[in-house]
Amino acid sequence: MKNANKWSRGLFILGILTLLLAAWIPMDWLTMSSSLRPMGLVLIFICPLIGSVGMICAIIARKKWLILGHGLLILAFPIGMGLVSLLNR
């Protein structure tokens, strides 16, 4: 139980840190290998993966705020697209 709580908290912090790091990485950093930008890579692949594993640990640990946080990590791409569409009006 306590081990799942530590894993869940650590994965949530890792997810937030990857989002912040992707915002600071230059956009042309990955263009030699693909056309995917760092923020897109993090929002589409990495955050849902970290959020899914963390959600399982949070459910085992029964921490509701971590379940909500990992749910937001899983839905980071739709949330980001919605914010961008609202800001570009």
Contacts in CASP RR format, 6 or more apart in sequence:
PFRMAT RR
TARGET T0000
AUTHOR 0000-0000-0000
METHOD contacts of the structure
MODEL  1
MKNANKWSRGLFILGILTLLLAAWIPMDWLTMSSSLRPMGLVLIFICPLI
GSVGMICAIIARKKWLILGHGLLILAFPIGMGLVSLLNR
1 60 0 8 1.000
1 61 0 8 1.000
2 61 0 8 1.000
4 57 0 8 1.000
4 58 0 8 1.000
4 60 0 8 1.000
4 61 0 8 1.000
5 57 0 8 1.000
5 61 0 8 1.000
5 63 0 8 1.000
5 66 0 8 1.000
7 54 0 8 1.000
7 57 0 8 1.000
8 54 0 8 1.000
8 57 0 8 1.000
8 58 0 8 1.000
8 60 0 8 1.000
8 61 0 8 1.000
8 63 0 8 1.000
8 66 0 8 1.000
8 70 0 8 1.000
9 66 0 8 1.000
11 50 0 8 1.000
11 51 0 8 1.000
11 53 0 8 1.000
11 54 0 8 1.000
11 57 0 8 1.000
11 70 0 8 1.000
12 51 0 8 1.000
12 54 0 8 1.000
12 66 0 8 1.000
12 69 0 8 1.000
12 70 0 8 1.000
12 73 0 8 1.000
14 50 0 8 1.000
15 46 0 8 1.000
15 47 0 8 1.000
15 50 0 8 1.000
15 51 0 8 1.000
15 73 0 8 1.000
16 73 0 8 1.000
18 42 0 8 1.000
18 46 0 8 1.000
18 47 0 8 1.000
18 50 0 8 1.000
19 42 0 8 1.000
19 43 0 8 1.000
19 47 0 8 1.000
19 76 0 8 1.000
21 42 0 8 1.000
22 38 0 8 1.000
22 39 0 8 1.000
22 40 0 8 1.000
22 41 0 8 1.000
22 42 0 8 1.000
22 43 0 8 1.000
23 39 0 8 1.000
25 38 0 8 1.000
27 37 0 8 1.000
27 38 0 8 1.000
29 38 0 8 1.000
30 36 0 8 1.000
30 37 0 8 1.000
30 38 0 8 1.000
30 41 0 8 1.000
31 37 0 8 1.000
36 44 0 8 1.000
40 77 0 8 1.000
42 76 0 8 1.000
43 76 0 8 1.000
43 77 0 8 1.000
43 80 0 8 1.000
44 77 0 8 1.000
47 73 0 8 1.000
47 74 0 8 1.000
47 76 0 8 1.000
47 77 0 8 1.000
48 73 0 8 1.000
48 74 0 8 1.000
48 76 0 8 1.000
48 77 0 8 1.000
50 73 0 8 1.000
51 70 0 8 1.000
51 71 0 8 1.000
51 73 0 8 1.000
51 74 0 8 1.000
52 70 0 8 1.000
52 74 0 8 1.000
54 66 0 8 1.000
54 70 0 8 1.000
55 67 0 8 1.000
55 70 0 8 1.000
55 71 0 8 1.000
55 74 0 8 1.000
57 66 0 8 1.000
58 66 0 8 1.000
58 67 0 8 1.000
58 70 0 8 1.000
59 67 0 8 1.000
72 79 0 8 1.000
END
